[in-house]
Amino acid sequence: MNNWTFFREAVRNFRSTGAIARASPLLIKRLIEAVPSHRPLRVIELGPGDGCITTALLDRLHPGSTLTAFEINPVFVRRLQQLPDSRLHVHSVGAERLSEHFAPQSIDFVVSSLPLSMIPQEVKEEIIRQSQRVLRPGGQFLQYQYALQDYGLLKDSFNRVNVSFTLANLPPAFVYSCSLGLS
Ligand SMILES: C[S@@+](CC[C@H](N)C(=O)[O-])C[C@H]1O[C@@H](n2cnc3c(N)ncnc32)[C@H](O)[C@@H]1O
């Protein structure tokens, strides 16, 4: 899928997409740099869109890993389902239902590019709660955002929150790396 197709979907569904361009390669690199490649991991991706982070994750992840994606836009879901990688599982349901699919403390990383600032407060709190529930001790919740609106929510939800900033995206973005401890 090219940038134009992503732009068209973003304009059609602006409230749920929350961006008019995909994450840049440098932002993606920053977002997932903490994900190790040397051992099998169980990873969840929230809001993969057309798969720009998904493909970078699949390139990075150990062959024994799994990557489960939750995406609500059916055009993006069809696109993701065409990615030829048996480690990838795509669910066409909202991220607020993620814990239906996993045991507590069974996931190493939740990688999210959900447009948190556009998601109703009670829904995003539920997504964070469910992410906490499925993450292993020491597991991480990784998220980028164009402003710091949800820094407070993440600070209240996780024991450790690191924030970095990158100009290498349009618009520039903040990258959060959050854990419940023991990282
Ligand atoms: C900003 S786009 C991110 C696209 C791509 N991952 C990137 O970083 O460029 C946000 C994506 O989240 C999806 N989305 C929005 N709300 C969602 C929800 N509750 N559950 C799952 N996906 C959602 C949208 O359909 C869209 O594809």
PDBQT file of the ligand as one rigid body, heavy atoms in Angstrom, charges set to zero:
ROOT
HETATM    1  C1  LIG A 201      -2.275   6.538  13.208  1.00  0.00    +0.000 C 
HETATM    2  S1  LIG A 201      -2.885   5.069  12.391  1.00  0.00    +0.000 S 
HETATM    3  C2  LIG A 201      -1.408   4.094  12.558  1.00  0.00    +0.000 C 
HETATM    4  C3  LIG A 201      -1.032   3.413  11.280  1.00  0.00    +0.000 C 
HETATM    5  C4  LIG A 201       0.380   2.834  11.270  1.00  0.00    +0.000 C 
HETATM    6  N1  LIG A 201       0.543   1.820  12.281  1.00  0.00    +0.000 N 
HETATM    7  C5  LIG A 201       1.386   3.945  11.484  1.00  0.00    +0.000 C 
HETATM    8  O1  LIG A 201       1.933   4.051  12.601  1.00  0.00    +0.000 OA
HETATM    9  O2  LIG A 201       1.632   4.718  10.556  1.00  0.00    +0.000 OA
HETATM   10  C6  LIG A 201      -3.971   4.414  13.640  1.00  0.00    +0.000 C 
HETATM   11  C7  LIG A 201      -4.595   3.078  13.283  1.00  0.00    +0.000 C 
HETATM   12  O3  LIG A 201      -5.339   2.631  14.433  1.00  0.00    +0.000 OA
HETATM   13  C8  LIG A 201      -6.542   2.012  13.970  1.00  0.00    +0.000 C 
HETATM   14  N2  LIG A 201      -7.490   2.037  15.113  1.00  0.00    +0.000 N 
HETATM   15  C9  LIG A 201      -8.157   3.088  15.629  1.00  0.00    +0.000 A 
HETATM   16  N3  LIG A 201      -8.878   2.729  16.708  1.00  0.00    +0.000 NA
HETATM   17  C10 LIG A 201      -8.649   1.393  16.893  1.00  0.00    +0.000 A 
HETATM   18  C11 LIG A 201      -9.080   0.429  17.848  1.00  0.00    +0.000 A 
HETATM   19  N4  LIG A 201      -9.912   0.759  18.856  1.00  0.00    +0.000 N 
HETATM   20  N5  LIG A 201      -8.624  -0.835  17.745  1.00  0.00    +0.000 NA
HETATM   21  C12 LIG A 201      -7.782  -1.189  16.738  1.00  0.00    +0.000 A 
HETATM   22  N6  LIG A 201      -7.336  -0.327  15.793  1.00  0.00    +0.000 NA
HETATM   23  C13 LIG A 201      -7.755   0.949  15.867  1.00  0.00    +0.000 A 
HETATM   24  C14 LIG A 201      -6.947   2.861  12.764  1.00  0.00    +0.000 C 
HETATM   25  O4  LIG A 201      -7.834   2.181  11.917  1.00  0.00    +0.000 OA
HETATM   26  C15 LIG A 201      -5.573   3.132  12.128  1.00  0.00    +0.000 C 
HETATM   27  O5  LIG A 201      -5.241   2.125  11.207  1.00  0.00    +0.000 OA
ENDROOT
TORSDOF 0
